[in-house]
Amino acid sequence: MIRSGIAADVETFGYLIQALCIDNELERAYAVLWQLLDNGVAPGNVTFNELISRKGIEGYRIFNNLKDRGYAPDRVMYTTMIHGLCEMRWLGEARKLWFEMIRKGLSPNEYTYNVLIHGFCAIGDLEEAWKLHKEMCDRGYKQTTVSCNTLIAGLCKNGKIKEACDLFEEMVQKGISRDLITYNTIIRGLCKEGSFYEGSRAI
């Protein structure tokens, strides 16, 4: 393309970076990105999301570098980065980004809440997880299958089987659909606690 005298634009480089990420050629993808940034060019949000979601610490470094260069991440980018930090168990940093995005006028949506709730459940901080869940509901976001599954999994993982079963039953009362993940999670939790009979009844 370039040899033919056709100059590649930022969209072309964005597609190239995404293709490299799909092929798991992350180092080459980062090299292309840094070359673009050094030339004062920034690809679109989709490209950034692809990169920062692929590699934890490196993704966080890119995210912070972008902000230092004056780039303003959107809610999707913040949510992607919060998810990555939660996966690394960096809940303190994830919380900082949470408050940062709110200060910048970007309200967390249901997905952002669920990402952070899952993060706190993963480290056993159920109190904070429930607090976030209540805040999510108070802000007008309805309980969904995903949000309930996240809490049920966290409760089961931390030995709170009764509370998990209560939420499992509450889903029916509130008209929230249970899916295969809901059933598998509650059955696994009951069997893990030795409640094989109760687990079999849920099938």
C-alpha positions in Angstrom: 0.0 0.0 0.0 2.7 2.5 1.1 5.0 1.3 -1.7 2.2 2.1 -4.1 2.3 5.7 -2.9 -0.9 5.5 -0.8 -0.5 6.9 2.6 -2.0 4.9 5.5 -4.4 6.8 7.7 -5.2 6.4 11.4 -8.1 4.1 10.5 -5.8 1.8 8.6 -3.3 1.6 11.5 -6.3 0.9 13.8 -7.3 -2.1 11.8 -3.7 -3.3 11.7 -3.4 -3.1 15.5 -6.7 -4.9 16.0 -5.6 -7.7 13.6 -2.3 -8.1 15.4 -4.2 -8.4 18.7 -6.5 -11.1 17.3 -3.4 -13.0 16.1 -2.0 -12.5 19.6 0.9 -10.5 18.2 0.7 -8.1 21.1 4.3 -6.8 21.1 4.0 -5.8 17.4 0.6 -4.3 18.1 2.1 -2.2 21.0 5.0 -1.2 18.7 2.6 0.2 16.1 0.6 2.0 18.8 3.7 3.7 20.3 4.8 4.7 16.9 1.5 6.4 16.3 1.4 8.1 19.7 5.0 9.3 19.2 3.9 11.0 16.0 1.0 12.7 17.8 -1.7 10.4 16.3 -4.2 8.5 18.4 -6.4 5.6 17.0 -10.0 5.2 18.0 -11.5 3.9 21.2 -12.2 0.4 19.7 -8.4 0.0 19.1 -7.5 1.1 22.6 -10.1 -1.2 24.1 -8.6 -4.1 22.2 -5.2 -3.3 23.5 -5.9 -2.5 27.1 -8.1 -5.6 27.5 -5.4 -7.9 26.3 -2.6 -7.4 28.7 -3.1 -6.3 32.3 -0.1 -4.3 33.5 0.9 -3.2 30.1 -2.6 -2.2 29.3 -2.8 -0.1 32.4 0.5 1.6 31.4 -0.9 2.4 28.0 -4.1 3.7 29.6 -2.2 6.1 31.9 0.1 7.1 29.1 -2.9 8.1 26.9 -4.3 10.2 29.7 -0.9 11.9 30.2 -0.9 12.8 26.5 -4.3 14.5 26.9 -6.5 11.7 25.5 -9.9 11.5 27.3 -11.0 7.9 27.7 -14.8 7.2 27.4 -16.9 5.1 29.7 -16.2 1.9 27.7 -12.5 2.4 28.1 -12.8 3.1 31.8 -15.0 0.0 32.3 -12.5 -2.2 30.2 -9.6 -1.0 32.4 -11.5 -1.4 35.6 -12.3 -5.0 34.5 -8.6 -5.6 33.8 -7.6 -4.3 37.2 -10.2 -6.4 39.0 -8.9 -9.5 37.1 -5.4 -8.7 38.6 -7.0 -8.2 42.0 -6.0 -4.5 42.0 -9.2 -3.3 43.5 -7.7 -0.2 45.0 -6.6 1.0 41.5 -10.0 -0.1 40.1 -11.8 2.0 42.7 -9.6 5.0 41.9 -10.5 4.8 38.2 -14.2 4.4 39.2 -14.2 7.7 41.1 -12.0 9.3 38.4 -14.6 8.5 35.7 -17.4 9.9 37.9 -15.4 13.1 38.5 -15.1 13.5 34.7 -18.9 13.2 34.3 -19.0 9.6 33.1 -21.6 7.7 35.0 -21.1 4.0 35.6 -23.6 1.8 33.8 -24.9 -1.6 34.8 -21.9 -3.3 33.2 -19.5 -1.1 35.1 -21.2 -1.9 38.4 -21.2 -5.6 37.7 -17.5 -5.6 36.8 -16.6 -4.0 40.1 -19.1 -6.1 42.1 -17.5 -9.2 40.6 -14.1 -7.9 41.6 -15.0 -7.4 45.2 -16.7 -10.8 45.3 -13.5 -12.4 44.0 -11.5 -11.1 46.9 -14.1 -11.9 49.5 -15.3 -8.4 50.2 -19.0 -9.2 50.1 -19.9 -6.1 52.2 -18.6 -3.8 49.5 -20.1 -5.9 46.7 -23.6 -5.7 48.3 -23.1 -2.0 48.9 -22.3 -1.5 45.2 -25.3 -3.7 44.2 -27.6 -1.5 46.3 -26.2 1.6 44.9 -26.7 0.3 41.4 -30.4 -0.5 42.1 -30.9 2.9 43.8 -29.6 4.6 40.7 -32.3 3.1 38.6 -30.6 0.0 37.2 -32.7 -3.1 37.6 -31.4 -6.4 39.0 -30.6 -8.7 36.1 -29.6 -12.3 35.6 -26.0 -11.2 35.3 -26.0 -9.1 38.5 -27.7 -11.9 40.5 -25.3 -14.5 39.1 -22.4 -12.4 40.0 -23.5 -12.1 43.6 -24.6 -15.8 43.9 -21.2 -16.9 42.7 -19.5 -14.6 45.2 -21.7 -15.8 48.1 -21.1 -19.4 47.2 -17.3 -18.9 46.8 -17.2 -17.4 50.3 -19.3 -20.0 52.0 -22.5 -17.9 52.2 -24.7 -20.6 50.8 -27.9 -19.6 52.7 -27.6 -16.0 51.4 -27.0 -17.4 47.9 -30.1 -19.6 48.1 -32.1 -16.7 49.4 -31.1 -14.6 46.3 -31.7 -17.6 44.1 -35.3 -17.7 45.3 -35.6 -14.0 45.2 -35.0 -14.0 41.5 -38.2 -15.9 40.9 -40.2 -13.5 43.2 -38.9 -10.5 41.2 -39.4 -12.1 37.8 -35.6 -12.3 37.1 -34.8 -15.2 34.7 -32.4 -17.9 35.9 -30.1 -19.3 33.3 -27.7 -22.2 33.1 -25.0 -20.3 35.0 -27.4 -19.5 37.8 -28.3 -23.2 38.3 -24.8 -24.5 37.9 -23.5 -22.0 40.4 -26.0 -22.7 43.1 -25.8 -26.5 42.6 -22.0 -26.4 42.7 -22.2 -24.3 45.9 -24.7 -26.6 47.6 -22.7 -29.7 46.7 -19.5 -28.1 47.9 -21.1 -27.6 51.3 -22.3 -31.2 51.4 -25.9 -30.4 50.6 -26.2 -33.0 47.9 -29.9 -33.5 48.3 -30.7 -29.8 48.0 -28.3 -29.6 45.1 -30.1 -32.4 43.3 -33.5 -30.7 44.0 -32.3 -27.6 42.1 -31.8 -29.6 38.9 
